[in-house]
Amino acid sequence: MLRIPRDERAGFRRRLKALVASGDLLQVRGNRYGLPEKMDLVVGRLSTNPGGFGFVIPDQSESGHERKDIYIAAANL
């Protein structure tokens, strides 16, 4: 999609990996990437249920506002 010339692809992949390792870029499902500040991310603890689903229990947010638990369907675990 980006039309990176064949001879530059190895370097491009190395740079992508470096950006992910430094936290400047996040790799999401597959070969997709995003900027952390543009993504609606939640840090927390995953609690699973024997029924196959789970919940993310968010850590206390920086602003001090309480966040509700987030339901995660079995297919998305």
Secondary structure, DSSP 8 states (H G I E B T S, - for coil): -----GGGHHHHHHHHHHHHHHTSSEEETTTEEE-GGGS----EEEEE-TTS-EEEEE---TT------EEE-GGG-
